[in-house]
Amino acid sequence: MLERAPLFQGLSRAHLRRLAAASAVRRVRPGTELVKEGVPGSVFYVILTGTAKVTRNSRTLKRLGPDDFFGEMAVLTKEPRTATVVAETPMECLTLTAAGLRTAMGRDPSIAVRLLSTLADRLAGLDRRFDV
Ligand code: CMP
């Protein structure tokens, strides 16, 4: 499962095995709030199946689906969650703790580069929304 996610592509077998040992699979029903805007959080999610809606101040920012990830911002910045993410369908997500994600990024900088590129896009998007 890990191997299929673009975020983890190109990782060695040994690294994938260590990553699998550090992660868990969370299955949720539609309507489940996975992360909540303004609340601190230390779990990072990669969507395996299903879709979720990202909202901020009750406005929809984005829909996320398989292979997308979320929760990286609070995990990397240690600031509260920037948005709320709610399951729209039944979902299966791979979860990693902050420590697990940091270890994975340290072992394989390509994970960090992919994460940072998405993080930068999302931060730019949040900035634009607040430009008046
Ligand atoms: P975090 O702030 O930890 O929790 C909410 C998550 O929503 C955030 O991390 C990102 O993963 C995600 N998110 C925030 N803004 C956007 C956006 N513009 N597009 C997609 N996802 C976003």
Backbone and ligand atoms as CSV (ligand in chain L), in Angstrom:
chain,resi,resn,atom,element,x,y,z
A,1,MET,N,N,0.827,-1.206,0.000
A,1,MET,CA,C,0.000,0.000,0.000
A,1,MET,C,C,0.868,1.266,0.000
A,2,LEU,N,N,1.912,1.235,0.833
A,2,LEU,CA,C,2.785,2.410,0.928
A,2,LEU,C,C,3.464,2.702,-0.392
A,3,GLU,N,N,3.877,1.632,-1.041
A,3,GLU,CA,C,4.626,1.730,-2.280
A,3,GLU,C,C,3.842,2.474,-3.362
A,4,ARG,N,N,2.493,2.301,-3.319
A,4,ARG,CA,C,1.637,2.898,-4.351
A,4,ARG,C,C,1.546,4.417,-4.211
A,5,ALA,N,N,1.723,4.918,-2.982
A,5,ALA,CA,C,1.542,6.357,-2.761
A,5,ALA,C,C,2.714,7.133,-3.357
A,6,PRO,N,N,2.421,8.132,-4.226
A,6,PRO,CA,C,3.501,8.899,-4.852
A,6,PRO,C,C,4.464,9.490,-3.825
A,7,LEU,N,N,3.940,9.851,-2.660
A,7,LEU,CA,C,4.802,10.443,-1.621
A,7,LEU,C,C,5.951,9.513,-1.252
A,8,PHE,N,N,5.704,8.213,-1.330
A,8,PHE,CA,C,6.709,7.250,-0.869
A,8,PHE,C,C,7.388,6.505,-2.017
A,9,GLN,N,N,7.163,6.992,-3.270
A,9,GLN,CA,C,7.744,6.257,-4.394
A,9,GLN,C,C,9.265,6.318,-4.408
A,10,GLY,N,N,9.867,5.210,-4.772
A,10,GLY,CA,C,11.330,5.171,-4.896
A,10,GLY,C,C,12.033,4.783,-3.610
A,11,LEU,N,N,11.264,4.548,-2.543
A,11,LEU,CA,C,11.893,4.158,-1.270
A,11,LEU,C,C,12.379,2.712,-1.329
A,12,SER,N,N,13.440,2.438,-0.620
A,12,SER,CA,C,13.959,1.061,-0.603
A,12,SER,C,C,12.973,0.166,0.154
A,13,ARG,N,N,13.100,-1.140,-0.095
A,13,ARG,CA,C,12.258,-2.128,0.616
A,13,ARG,C,C,12.422,-1.965,2.128
A,14,ALA,N,N,13.668,-1.791,2.563
A,14,ALA,CA,C,13.941,-1.701,4.004
A,14,ALA,C,C,13.251,-0.469,4.589
A,15,HIS,N,N,13.336,0.635,3.847
A,15,HIS,CA,C,12.712,1.863,4.341
A,15,HIS,C,C,11.192,1.717,4.381
A,16,LEU,N,N,10.615,1.092,3.324
A,16,LEU,CA,C,9.162,0.879,3.296
A,16,LEU,C,C,8.725,0.017,4.473
A,17,ARG,N,N,9.539,-1.000,4.784
A,17,ARG,CA,C,9.193,-1.882,5.911
A,17,ARG,C,C,9.204,-1.105,7.224
A,18,ARG,N,N,10.226,-0.242,7.397
A,18,ARG,CA,C,10.298,0.555,8.637
A,18,ARG,C,C,9.123,1.529,8.716
A,19,LEU,N,N,8.788,2.108,7.551
A,19,LEU,CA,C,7.675,3.055,7.497
A,19,LEU,C,C,6.364,2.338,7.851
A,20,ALA,N,N,6.188,1.148,7.309
A,20,ALA,CA,C,4.967,0.372,7.584
A,20,ALA,C,C,4.869,0.074,9.077
A,21,ALA,N,N,6.006,-0.227,9.692
A,21,ALA,CA,C,5.995,-0.553,11.123
A,21,ALA,C,C,5.623,0.675,11.957
A,22,ALA,N,N,5.956,1.870,11.448
A,22,ALA,CA,C,5.701,3.096,12.212
A,22,ALA,C,C,4.310,3.663,11.940
A,23,SER,N,N,3.580,3.090,10.969
A,23,SER,CA,C,2.302,3.691,10.593
A,23,SER,C,C,1.128,2.778,10.972
A,24,ALA,N,N,-0.067,3.338,10.852
A,24,ALA,CA,C,-1.274,2.564,11.155
A,24,ALA,C,C,-2.309,2.891,10.084
A,25,VAL,N,N,-3.344,2.065,9.970
A,25,VAL,CA,C,-4.424,2.376,9.031
A,25,VAL,C,C,-5.652,2.752,9.841
A,26,ARG,N,N,-6.244,3.907,9.504
A,26,ARG,CA,C,-7.467,4.344,10.198
A,26,ARG,C,C,-8.630,4.296,9.205
A,27,ARG,N,N,-9.686,3.590,9.578
A,27,ARG,CA,C,-10.879,3.509,8.722
A,27,ARG,C,C,-11.977,4.332,9.371
A,28,VAL,N,N,-12.607,5.208,8.584
A,28,VAL,CA,C,-13.647,6.076,9.163
A,28,VAL,C,C,-14.883,6.118,8.287
A,29,ARG,N,N,-15.990,6.502,8.918
A,29,ARG,CA,C,-17.275,6.638,8.208
A,29,ARG,C,C,-17.383,8.041,7.612
A,30,PRO,N,N,-18.274,8.196,6.614
A,30,PRO,CA,C,-18.521,9.537,6.068
A,30,PRO,C,C,-18.934,10.477,7.198
A,31,GLY,N,N,-18.490,11.713,7.134
A,31,GLY,CA,C,-18.865,12.700,8.152
A,31,GLY,C,C,-17.873,12.784,9.300
A,32,THR,N,N,-16.931,11.850,9.383
A,32,THR,CA,C,-15.959,11.902,10.486
A,32,THR,C,C,-15.013,13.085,10.294
A,33,GLU,N,N,-14.836,13.856,11.367
A,33,GLU,CA,C,-13.903,14.983,11.330
A,33,GLU,C,C,-12.521,14.437,11.696
A,34,LEU,N,N,-11.628,14.435,10.724
A,34,LEU,CA,C,-10.304,13.833,10.963
A,34,LEU,C,C,-9.359,14.821,11.621
A,35,VAL,N,N,-9.385,16.060,11.171
A,35,VAL,CA,C,-8.629,17.104,11.880
A,35,VAL,C,C,-9.502,18.351,11.957
A,36,LYS,N,N,-9.276,19.137,13.012
A,36,LYS,CA,C,-10.159,20.284,13.248
A,36,LYS,C,C,-9.346,21.581,13.281
A,37,GLU,N,N,-9.806,22.534,12.502
A,37,GLU,CA,C,-9.147,23.840,12.417
A,37,GLU,C,C,-8.957,24.443,13.818
A,38,GLY,N,N,-7.760,24.969,14.081
A,38,GLY,CA,C,-7.501,25.670,15.341
A,38,GLY,C,C,-7.061,24.783,16.488
A,39,VAL,N,N,-7.131,23.473,16.279
A,39,VAL,CA,C,-6.782,22.538,17.359
A,39,VAL,C,C,-5.388,21.961,17.071
A,40,PRO,N,N,-4.495,21.885,18.080
A,40,PRO,CA,C,-3.183,21.291,17.821
A,40,PRO,C,C,-3.321,19.834,17.401
A,41,GLY,N,N,-2.392,19.361,16.610
A,41,GLY,CA,C,-2.485,17.963,16.165
A,41,GLY,C,C,-1.116,17.434,15.798
A,42,SER,N,N,-0.932,16.141,15.951
A,42,SER,CA,C,0.392,15.580,15.690
A,42,SER,C,C,0.305,14.314,14.845
A,43,VAL,N,N,-0.778,14.208,14.062
A,43,VAL,CA,C,-0.906,13.029,13.191
A,43,VAL,C,C,-0.940,13.491,11.733
A,44,PHE,N,N,-0.216,12.757,10.906
A,44,PHE,CA,C,-0.136,13.016,9.473
A,44,PHE,C,C,-0.904,11.897,8.755
A,45,TYR,N,N,-1.689,12.250,7.740
A,45,TYR,CA,C,-2.557,11.283,7.052
A,45,TYR,C,C,-2.233,11.191,5.565
A,46,VAL,N,N,-2.223,9.973,5.039
A,46,VAL,CA,C,-2.185,9.752,3.588
A,46,VAL,C,C,-3.470,8.995,3.249
A,47,ILE,N,N,-4.232,9.518,2.267
A,47,ILE,CA,C,-5.501,8.870,1.918
A,47,ILE,C,C,-5.230,7.639,1.050
A,48,LEU,N,N,-5.751,6.503,1.489
A,48,LEU,CA,C,-5.616,5.269,0.706
A,48,LEU,C,C,-6.858,5.095,-0.167
A,49,THR,N,N,-8.039,5.256,0.433
A,49,THR,CA,C,-9.291,5.172,-0.332
A,49,THR,C,C,-10.264,6.216,0.210
A,50,GLY,N,N,-11.183,6.661,-0.684
A,50,GLY,CA,C,-12.219,7.602,-0.266
A,50,GLY,C,C,-11.812,9.048,-0.510
A,51,THR,N,N,-12.732,9.947,-0.165
A,51,THR,CA,C,-12.457,11.377,-0.376
A,51,THR,C,C,-12.808,12.172,0.882
A,52,ALA,N,N,-12.156,13.333,0.990
A,52,ALA,CA,C,-12.377,14.206,2.143
A,52,ALA,C,C,-12.475,15.647,1.657
A,53,LYS,N,N,-13.139,16.456,2.465
A,53,LYS,CA,C,-13.300,17.875,2.133
A,53,LYS,C,C,-12.481,18.702,3.122
A,54,VAL,N,N,-11.716,19.659,2.597
A,54,VAL,CA,C,-10.912,20.549,3.445
A,54,VAL,C,C,-11.634,21.892,3.527
A,55,THR,N,N,-11.969,22.327,4.733
A,55,THR,CA,C,-12.664,23.614,4.879
A,55,THR,C,C,-11.929,24.503,5.875
A,56,ARG,N,N,-12.071,25.804,5.673
A,56,ARG,CA,C,-11.485,26.770,6.597
A,56,ARG,C,C,-12.508,27.879,6.764
A,57,ASN,N,N,-12.800,28.246,7.973
A,57,ASN,CA,C,-13.856,29.241,8.241
A,57,ASN,C,C,-15.134,28.866,7.491
A,58,SER,N,N,-15.476,27.577,7.489
A,58,SER,CA,C,-16.674,27.044,6.836
A,58,SER,C,C,-16.659,27.154,5.317
A,59,ARG,N,N,-15.545,27.571,4.729
A,59,ARG,CA,C,-15.473,27.625,3.256
A,59,ARG,C,C,-14.647,26.445,2.745
A,60,THR,N,N,-15.121,25.833,1.643
A,60,THR,CA,C,-14.399,24.672,1.096
A,60,THR,C,C,-13.157,25.143,0.354
A,61,LEU,N,N,-11.995,24.580,0.759
A,61,LEU,CA,C,-10.735,24.915,0.090
A,61,LEU,C,C,-10.430,23.905,-1.002
A,62,LYS,N,N,-10.748,22.626,-0.736
A,62,LYS,CA,C,-10.260,21.584,-1.635
A,62,LYS,C,C,-10.914,20.258,-1.283
A,63,ARG,N,N,-11.014,19.378,-2.287
A,63,ARG,CA,C,-11.384,17.983,-2.026
A,63,ARG,C,C,-10.138,17.141,-2.232
A,64,LEU,N,N,-9.903,16.206,-1.337
A,64,LEU,CA,C,-8.717,15.354,-1.423
A,64,LEU,C,C,-9.153,13.914,-1.628
A,65,GLY,N,N,-8.336,13.144,-2.356
A,65,GLY,CA,C,-8.668,11.749,-2.632
A,65,GLY,C,C,-7.449,10.858,-2.506
A,66,PRO,N,N,-7.562,9.633,-3.008
A,66,PRO,CA,C,-6.478,8.657,-2.847
A,66,PRO,C,C,-5.119,9.226,-3.268
A,67,ASP,N,N,-4.120,8.924,-2.453
A,67,ASP,CA,C,-2.721,9.363,-2.627
A,67,ASP,C,C,-2.474,10.792,-2.136
A,68,ASP,N,N,-3.538,11.573,-1.917
A,68,ASP,CA,C,-3.319,12.902,-1.330
A,68,ASP,C,C,-2.994,12.729,0.146
A,69,PHE,N,N,-2.332,13.717,0.699
A,69,PHE,CA,C,-2.050,13.672,2.134
A,69,PHE,C,C,-2.486,14.971,2.798
A,70,PHE,N,N,-2.672,14.941,4.087
A,70,PHE,CA,C,-3.031,16.151,4.830
A,70,PHE,C,C,-2.549,16.018,6.272
A,71,GLY,N,N,-2.560,17.160,6.962
A,71,GLY,CA,C,-2.113,17.158,8.361
A,71,GLY,C,C,-0.630,17.460,8.500
A,72,GLU,N,N,0.041,17.690,7.343
A,72,GLU,CA,C,1.492,17.932,7.396
A,72,GLU,C,C,1.814,19.280,8.039
A,73,MET,N,N,0.887,20.252,7.914
A,73,MET,CA,C,1.210,21.604,8.368
A,73,MET,C,C,1.403,21.659,9.886
A,74,ALA,N,N,0.413,21.201,10.633
A,74,ALA,CA,C,0.529,21.251,12.098
A,74,ALA,C,C,1.677,20.361,12.573
A,75,VAL,N,N,1.886,19.250,11.858
A,75,VAL,CA,C,2.946,18.325,12.271
A,75,VAL,C,C,4.319,18.991,12.080
A,76,LEU,N,N,4.481,19.708,10.959
A,76,LEU,CA,C,5.790,20.303,10.681
A,76,LEU,C,C,5.993,21.634,11.392
A,77,THR,N,N,4.903,22.407,11.540
A,77,THR,CA,C,5.070,23.745,12.120
A,77,THR,C,C,4.800,23.769,13.630
A,78,LYS,N,N,4.143,22.730,14.138
A,78,LYS,CA,C,3.700,22.673,15.545
A,78,LYS,C,C,2.672,23.756,15.881
A,79,GLU,N,N,2.113,24.398,14.851
A,79,GLU,CA,C,1.017,25.361,15.034
A,79,GLU,C,C,-0.299,24.579,14.991
A,80,PRO,N,N,-1.406,25.212,15.438
A,80,PRO,CA,C,-2.704,24.512,15.353
A,80,PRO,C,C,-3.075,24.187,13.905
A,81,ARG,N,N,-3.984,23.251,13.720
A,81,ARG,CA,C,-4.457,22.869,12.386
A,81,ARG,C,C,-4.984,24.095,11.641
A,82,THR,N,N,-4.604,24.217,10.354
A,82,THR,CA,C,-5.018,25.383,9.565
A,82,THR,C,C,-6.417,25.224,8.978
A,83,ALA,N,N,-6.931,24.009,8.976
A,83,ALA,CA,C,-8.225,23.743,8.329
A,83,ALA,C,C,-8.855,22.518,8.980
A,84,THR,N,N,-10.130,22.305,8.635
A,84,THR,CA,C,-10.842,21.103,9.089
A,84,THR,C,C,-10.908,20.122,7.911
A,85,VAL,N,N,-10.687,18.853,8.184
A,85,VAL,CA,C,-10.777,17.841,7.120
A,85,VAL,C,C,-11.822,16.808,7.551
A,86,VAL,N,N,-12.864,16.666,6.718
A,86,VAL,CA,C,-13.979,15.763,7.038
A,86,VAL,C,C,-14.111,14.712,5.936
A,87,ALA,N,N,-14.301,13.456,6.329
A,87,ALA,CA,C,-14.507,12.376,5.360
A,87,ALA,C,C,-15.839,12.591,4.650
A,88,GLU,N,N,-15.820,12.498,3.313
A,88,GLU,CA,C,-17.077,12.619,2.551
A,88,GLU,C,C,-17.649,11.244,2.233
A,89,THR,N,N,-16.759,10.245,2.209
A,89,THR,CA,C,-17.141,8.853,1.897
A,89,THR,C,C,-16.497,7.989,2.981
A,90,PRO,N,N,-16.774,6.686,2.994
A,90,PRO,CA,C,-15.961,5.842,3.871
A,90,PRO,C,C,-14.507,6.006,3.428
A,91,MET,N,N,-13.611,6.067,4.402
A,91,MET,CA,C,-12.194,6.297,4.044
A,91,MET,C,C,-11.273,5.342,4.778
A,92,GLU,N,N,-10.155,5.069,4.109
A,92,GLU,CA,C,-9.038,4.398,4.764
A,92,GLU,C,C,-7.855,5.338,4.630
A,93,CYS,N,N,-7.231,5.652,5.757
A,93,CYS,CA,C,-6.067,6.543,5.742
A,93,CYS,C,C,-4.905,5.866,6.452
A,94,LEU,N,N,-3.739,6.113,5.901
A,94,LEU,CA,C,-2.529,5.697,6.594
A,94,LEU,C,C,-2.154,6.837,7.540
A,95,THR,N,N,-1.861,6.540,8.779
A,95,THR,CA,C,-1.496,7.609,9.708
A,95,THR,C,C,-0.063,7.419,10.203
A,96,LEU,N,N,0.593,8.536,10.377
A,96,LEU,CA,C,1.956,8.528,10.923
A,96,LEU,C,C,2.006,9.580,12.017
A,97,THR,N,N,2.716,9.290,13.096
A,97,THR,CA,C,2.889,10.307,14.132
A,97,THR,C,C,3.937,11.312,13.648
A,98,ALA,N,N,4.004,12.449,14.350
A,98,ALA,CA,C,5.009,13.465,14.003
A,98,ALA,C,C,6.401,12.847,14.043
A,99,ALA,N,N,6.662,12.045,15.055
A,99,ALA,CA,C,7.994,11.431,15.178
A,99,ALA,C,C,8.243,10.475,14.011
A,100,GLY,N,N,7.221,9.712,13.641
A,100,GLY,CA,C,7.352,8.769,12.527
A,100,GLY,C,C,7.631,9.502,11.219
A,101,LEU,N,N,6.926,10.626,11.022
A,101,LEU,CA,C,7.126,11.390,9.782
A,101,LEU,C,C,8.530,11.995,9.750
A,102,ARG,N,N,8.959,12.532,10.878
A,102,ARG,CA,C,10.311,13.131,10.926
A,102,ARG,C,C,11.383,12.085,10.653
A,103,THR,N,N,11.216,10.914,11.225
A,103,THR,CA,C,12.189,9.840,10.990
A,103,THR,C,C,12.206,9.478,9.505
A,104,ALA,N,N,11.007,9.348,8.916
A,104,ALA,CA,C,10.921,8.975,7.498
A,104,ALA,C,C,11.587,10.049,6.628
A,105,MET,N,N,11.372,11.326,6.958
A,105,MET,CA,C,11.964,12.408,6.160
A,105,MET,C,C,13.484,12.411,6.313
A,106,GLY,N,N,13.953,12.099,7.518
A,106,GLY,CA,C,15.397,12.062,7.766
A,106,GLY,C,C,16.060,10.933,6.977
A,107,ARG,N,N,15.365,9.810,6.893
A,107,ARG,CA,C,15.941,8.669,6.171
A,107,ARG,C,C,15.896,8.881,4.672
A,108,ASP,N,N,14.836,9.566,4.203
A,108,ASP,CA,C,14.692,9.754,2.766
A,108,ASP,C,C,14.278,11.188,2.457
A,109,PRO,N,N,15.250,12.031,2.137
A,109,PRO,CA,C,14.937,13.444,1.897
A,109,PRO,C,C,13.939,13.661,0.765
A,110,SER,N,N,13.733,12.678,-0.136
A,110,SER,CA,C,12.763,12.907,-1.218
A,110,SER,C,C,11.355,13.045,-0.634
A,111,ILE,N,N,11.094,12.402,0.502
A,111,ILE,CA,C,9.779,12.583,1.160
A,111,ILE,C,C,9.643,14.040,1.602
A,112,ALA,N,N,10.734,14.562,2.203
A,112,ALA,CA,C,10.701,15.942,2.694
A,112,ALA,C,C,10.485,16.915,1.540
A,113,VAL,N,N,11.168,16.660,0.404
A,113,VAL,CA,C,11.040,17.569,-0.744
A,113,VAL,C,C,9.599,17.559,-1.254
A,114,ARG,N,N,8.995,16.368,-1.375
A,114,ARG,CA,C,7.608,16.280,-1.868
A,114,ARG,C,C,6.647,16.969,-0.900
A,115,LEU,N,N,6.874,16.728,0.389
A,115,LEU,CA,C,5.997,17.338,1.399
A,115,LEU,C,C,6.111,18.853,1.370
A,116,LEU,N,N,7.361,19.338,1.295
A,116,LEU,CA,C,7.569,20.783,1.358
A,116,LEU,C,C,6.993,21.486,0.138
A,117,SER,N,N,7.045,20.817,-1.013
A,117,SER,CA,C,6.507,21.429,-2.216
A,117,SER,C,C,4.985,21.612,-2.074
A,118,THR,N,N,4.300,20.601,-1.556
A,118,THR,CA,C,2.847,20.721,-1.341
A,118,THR,C,C,2.544,21.731,-0.237
A,119,LEU,N,N,3.357,21.678,0.828
A,119,LEU,CA,C,3.157,22.618,1.942
A,119,LEU,C,C,3.263,24.064,1.445
A,120,ALA,N,N,4.266,24.337,0.578
A,120,ALA,CA,C,4.453,25.692,0.056
A,120,ALA,C,C,3.241,26.112,-0.766
A,121,ASP,N,N,2.728,25.197,-1.627
A,121,ASP,CA,C,1.537,25.527,-2.428
A,121,ASP,C,C,0.354,25.855,-1.524
A,122,ARG,N,N,0.185,25.036,-0.484
A,122,ARG,CA,C,-0.970,25.245,0.402
A,122,ARG,C,C,-0.828,26.543,1.190
A,123,LEU,N,N,0.385,26.838,1.637
A,123,LEU,CA,C,0.590,28.090,2.375
A,123,LEU,C,C,0.344,29.292,1.461
A,124,ALA,N,N,0.816,29.190,0.216
A,124,ALA,CA,C,0.597,30.283,-0.734
A,124,ALA,C,C,-0.902,30.470,-0.946
A,125,GLY,N,N,-1.634,29.347,-1.046
A,125,GLY,CA,C,-3.087,29.405,-1.225
A,125,GLY,C,C,-3.751,30.078,-0.035
A,126,LEU,N,N,-3.303,29.740,1.167
A,126,LEU,CA,C,-3.906,30.339,2.370
A,126,LEU,C,C,-3.607,31.828,2.398
A,127,ASP,N,N,-2.359,32.209,2.016
A,127,ASP,CA,C,-1.974,33.625,1.989
A,127,ASP,C,C,-2.864,34.413,1.039
A,128,ARG,N,N,-3.034,33.831,-0.187
A,128,ARG,CA,C,-3.824,34.546,-1.205
A,128,ARG,C,C,-5.226,34.817,-0.707
A,129,ARG,N,N,-5.773,33.840,0.033
A,129,ARG,CA,C,-7.140,34.020,0.516
A,129,ARG,C,C,-7.268,35.177,1.495
A,130,PHE,N,N,-6.138,35.514,2.145
A,130,PHE,CA,C,-6.216,36.587,3.143
A,130,PHE,C,C,-5.734,37.929,2.597
A,131,ASP,N,N,-5.300,37.944,1.308
A,131,ASP,CA,C,-4.921,39.207,0.683
A,131,ASP,C,C,-6.195,39.991,0.384
A,132,VAL,N,N,-6.229,41.253,0.792
A,132,VAL,CA,C,-7.425,42.041,0.436
A,132,VAL,C,C,-7.041,43.306,-0.291
L,1,CMP,P1,P,-2.952,20.914,9.062
L,1,CMP,O1,O,-2.906,22.386,9.204
L,1,CMP,O2,O,-2.107,20.104,9.938
L,1,CMP,O3,O,-4.453,20.422,9.177
L,1,CMP,C1,C,-5.375,20.818,8.172
L,1,CMP,C2,C,-4.827,20.358,6.844
L,1,CMP,O4,O,-5.573,20.732,5.710
L,1,CMP,C3,C,-3.465,21.018,6.589
L,1,CMP,O5,O,-2.537,20.556,7.533
L,1,CMP,C4,C,-3.241,20.627,5.171
L,1,CMP,O6,O,-2.802,19.303,5.080
L,1,CMP,C5,C,-4.667,20.725,4.621
L,1,CMP,N1,N,-4.824,21.984,3.878
L,1,CMP,C6,C,-4.734,23.246,4.327
L,1,CMP,N2,N,-4.916,24.125,3.305
L,1,CMP,C7,C,-5.131,23.390,2.210
L,1,CMP,C8,C,-5.378,23.699,0.842
L,1,CMP,N3,N,-5.455,24.952,0.398
L,1,CMP,N4,N,-5.530,22.671,-0.033
L,1,CMP,C9,C,-5.468,21.396,0.403
L,1,CMP,N5,N,-5.231,21.040,1.686
L,1,CMP,C10,C,-5.061,22.022,2.567
